[in-house]
Amino acid sequence: MTAPTRSTVTILASVSVAPGGSKAAPVAAGLGSWVDVRGLNGGQLAWSVKNGSSAPGTPGQFTFQIGDGNDTLNVTNITDLWTGAGTLNASEESSSLVDLPNTASFVRMLCYGNTTNAVTFRGTLFAKG
């Protein structure tokens, strides 16, 4: 039996998201593109929410969504996989892992909700291969 091939896939590159926006209407920087994960076998989604030197009035929030479709412009059957948030502490970073099922075809990260100050978000998939 051969060892599985592991890979690291950027879901959302580290991006500073200005205050405002909602899940239904995130600010442009907080709307991640669909990433094709059909050739992978699930894995762990790592997320990070980092506050700047001035804390936000409301924590930055994010949602990983999964969907299917024949290309990244025609993703259908969208569902929320997991939602999380950062903290209200200046310069603090929150991070953790979320399981990505091997049945997911596309995944993206939406970032929203922080008020007063910008928050930096990042999402990475550690794929099982």
Order of alpha helices (4+ residues) and beta strands (2+ residues): beta-beta-beta-beta-beta-beta-beta-beta
